[in-house]
Amino acid sequence: KGYLYMKFLTEYMTFNTKKRHEFINITREVDRVFQKSGIKEGMVLISAMHITSGVFVNDAEPGLHRDIEEWLLKLIPEGHDYYHHRTGEVNGDAHLRNILIGHQVIVPVTDGKLDLGTWQKIFYAEFDGQRSKRLVIKVMGE
């Protein structure tokens, strides 16, 4: 009887955005790490390692990204007197955006390919940039 063994591969990405808010398409980098793993079936976990950034899957259309930014600003305005600011920090809005967008996604791997829909891309979402932050990509499968 043959046994299948799970393979794992972990890589990190570092970001230091020029702007406070940015969406960065990381689909190619995720695919590169996945291809390096050699798995044919499994999943890839992409997780922001900071509480003021996130990860999401959606279309790469610039108008949609503008809509997302405006939606987030409407729901979670900058300049509001958040309780978090009483600690001396001024990024309460970024923490709340992280909760709304989410800090990680899982992308399935099927038949040796990332199983994304036609228009789906993977994005790193920065809400309090201009400093070094990390993201982890963990591939799991066989």
C-alpha positions, -999 to +999 in steps of 0.1 A: +000+000+000+014+034-009+013+063+015+009+099+006+030+124+025+021+160+030+046+186+019+049+220+035+068+251+024+068+284+041+081+317+028+078+353+040+074+386+021+083+420+034+065+452+025+074+488+032+048+508+013+053+544+001+017+553+011-003+547+043-030+528+023-021+504-005-034+473-022-006+452-037-013+423-061+007+394-048-007+366-070+025+361-089+046+358-057+021+334-042+021+313-074+060+313-074+061+299-039+034+274-047+052+262-078+084+258-058+066+235-034+058+209-061+024+200-047-005+190-069-033+190-044-037+210-013-039+247-002-019+278+002-024+300+033-016+337+028-015+356+061-006+392+070+015+391+102+004+426+114-028+439+130-030+469+106-029+450+073-048+423+056-052+399+027-081+395+003-091+379-030-109+400-056-106+416-091-075+436-101-097+464-115-086+498-103-121+512-100-131+484-077-101+491-055-111+527-053-146+516-044-132+494-016-110+522-003-140+547-002-162+521+014-136+515+041-132+552+047-170+556+050-173+528+075-141+535+094-132+572+090-097+586+095-094+613+121-121+598+144-112+598+181-108+561+185-103+548+221-071+531+208-056+566+203-055+570+241-026+546+241-006+572+221-011+554+188-031+571+160-039+541+139-072+529+153-088+530+119-062+506+105-069+480+132-106+481+124-100+478+087-079+447+094-109+431+111-132+440+083-110+428+054-094+399+073-058+390+079-056+358+058-070+338+029-067+302+019-064+294-018-071+258-030-046+239-052-062+215-076-044+195-103-012+214-099-027+249-101-039+277-078-077+272-081-087+308-085-116+320-106-112+338-139-109+373-124-096+364-089-063+378-077-047+378-043-040+412-026-020+424+004-039+453+019-019+479+038-038+502+062-009+518+081+021+516+059+054+534+054+072+509+077+083+473+074+057+445+076+056+408+068+033+383+053+036+345+054+028+321+026+024+285+037+019+258+011+004+225+023-004+194+002+008+164-017 
